[in-house]
């Protein structure tokens, strides 16, 4: 079993409050969960209204599949017009590690 994760640092567009931030981040996290069948959550910069950290993890039988899913997720997040992808960090581990 392989476990992969990716963490995004996002700059939010026209957001001026934490309430506005929630209106961008919550739908993004929900769409990631629904579209890719992964675990996703806001994981960082919770007190800043123009920045968001979003983490995603995926589990599969082989490393190639996990990598493909993470690649698709990164492309999806990068294409969102309401956010700018500042950075993405990822990791991959086997359950045998």
C-alpha positions as CSV (number, residue, x, y, z in Angstrom):
1,X,0.0,0.0,0.0
2,X,1.3,3.5,-0.9
3,X,0.3,6.7,0.8
4,X,0.9,10.0,-1.0
5,X,0.3,13.6,0.2
6,X,0.5,17.0,-1.3
7,X,0.3,20.4,0.5
8,X,-0.6,23.6,-1.3
9,X,0.3,27.1,-0.4
10,X,-2.4,29.3,-2.0
11,X,-2.8,33.0,-2.5
12,X,-6.5,33.9,-2.6
13,X,-7.8,36.5,-5.0
14,X,-10.3,39.1,-4.0
15,X,-10.7,38.1,-0.4
16,X,-10.9,40.7,2.4
17,X,-12.0,38.6,5.5
18,X,-11.8,35.2,7.0
19,X,-15.4,34.7,6.0
20,X,-14.5,35.4,2.4
21,X,-11.6,33.0,2.7
22,X,-14.0,30.2,3.9
23,X,-16.2,30.8,0.9
24,X,-13.2,30.0,-1.4
25,X,-11.5,27.2,0.6
26,X,-14.5,25.2,1.7
27,X,-15.8,24.6,-1.9
28,X,-12.2,23.8,-3.1
29,X,-11.7,21.2,-0.3
30,X,-15.2,19.7,-0.9
31,X,-14.5,19.4,-4.7
32,X,-11.1,17.7,-4.1
33,X,-12.8,15.1,-1.9
34,X,-15.7,14.5,-4.3
35,X,-13.8,14.5,-7.6
36,X,-10.7,12.6,-6.5
37,X,-11.9,10.4,-3.6
38,X,-9.1,11.7,-1.3
39,X,-8.8,13.1,2.1
40,X,-8.5,16.9,2.0
41,X,-8.5,19.7,4.6
42,X,-7.4,23.3,5.2
43,X,-4.1,22.8,7.1
44,X,-2.2,26.0,7.4
45,X,-2.3,29.8,7.6
46,X,-5.7,29.6,9.3
47,X,-5.5,33.2,10.7
48,X,-4.5,34.9,7.4
49,X,-7.4,35.9,5.1
50,X,-5.4,36.0,1.8
51,X,-3.4,32.8,2.2
52,X,-4.5,29.2,2.6
53,X,-2.8,25.9,3.1
54,X,-4.6,22.9,1.8
55,X,-3.5,19.3,2.3
56,X,-4.5,16.2,0.4
57,X,-3.7,12.6,0.9
58,X,-4.4,9.5,-1.2
59,X,-3.9,5.8,-0.7
60,X,-3.5,3.2,-3.5
61,X,-2.0,-0.2,-4.1
62,X,0.8,1.1,-6.2
63,X,3.0,4.2,-6.2
64,X,2.4,5.0,-9.9
65,X,-1.4,5.4,-9.3
66,X,-0.8,7.6,-6.2
67,X,1.6,9.8,-8.2
68,X,-0.9,10.1,-11.1
69,X,-3.7,11.2,-8.7
70,X,-1.5,13.7,-7.0
71,X,-0.5,15.1,-10.5
72,X,-4.1,15.5,-11.5
73,X,-4.9,17.2,-8.2
74,X,-2.1,19.6,-8.6
75,X,-3.2,20.5,-12.1
76,X,-6.8,21.0,-10.9
77,X,-5.7,23.3,-8.1
78,X,-3.3,25.3,-10.3
79,X,-6.2,25.9,-12.8
80,X,-8.5,27.4,-10.2
81,X,-9.1,31.1,-11.2
82,X,-9.9,32.3,-7.7
83,X,-6.5,31.1,-6.3
84,X,-2.8,31.4,-7.2
85,X,-0.7,28.3,-6.5
86,X,2.4,29.6,-4.7
87,X,3.9,26.2,-4.0
88,X,3.2,22.5,-3.7
89,X,5.1,20.0,-1.6
90,X,4.5,16.3,-1.8
91,X,5.6,13.0,-0.3
92,X,5.2,9.4,-0.9
93,X,5.6,6.5,1.5
94,X,5.0,2.7,1.4
95,X,3.2,1.0,4.3
96,X,6.3,-1.1,4.5
97,X,8.5,2.0,5.5
